[in-house]
Amino acid sequence: MATSHETLSTKERIIEGASELFALKGYDGTSVRDIATHCDCNVSAVNYHFKNKENLYWEIYARAYEWFEAGGKQLAEQSQSTEDLARRLFEFLLSDRQHVKNTFKLLISDAIGKPDEDRFLVYFE
């Protein structure tokens, strides 16, 4: 029987594995070769799907942003007070530390500039 890792597409495996590595080792501490090894694929698969490590990182950031935005809206609707919202938001952030780590690491990193793909420029408007 296939595990959940085996049923993911190569692209999704790369995103999932790279997200783990970036959260653990940071952008500079993670190479494309590390990602390929961790995801049991070859370097050309990473480059095929994302062109480069920076685009892959932006994809992970975009997913984290969408996760936070959707979760934050839902929490705001469910909360009875500012205090309740703060508590729920804290619990929400603790529920997926990997997304939070990657987002904050991106925000404070000097190694990563603006993305080179138009679909990510929305985050700079």
Buried (B, 14 or more C-beta within 10 A) or exposed (E): EEEEEEEBEBBEBBBBBBBBBBBEEBBEEBEBEBBBBBBEBEEEBBBEBBEEBBBBBBBBBBBBBEBBEEBBEEBEEEBEEEEEBEEBBEEBBEEBEBBBBBBEBBEEEEEBEEBEBEEBEEEEE
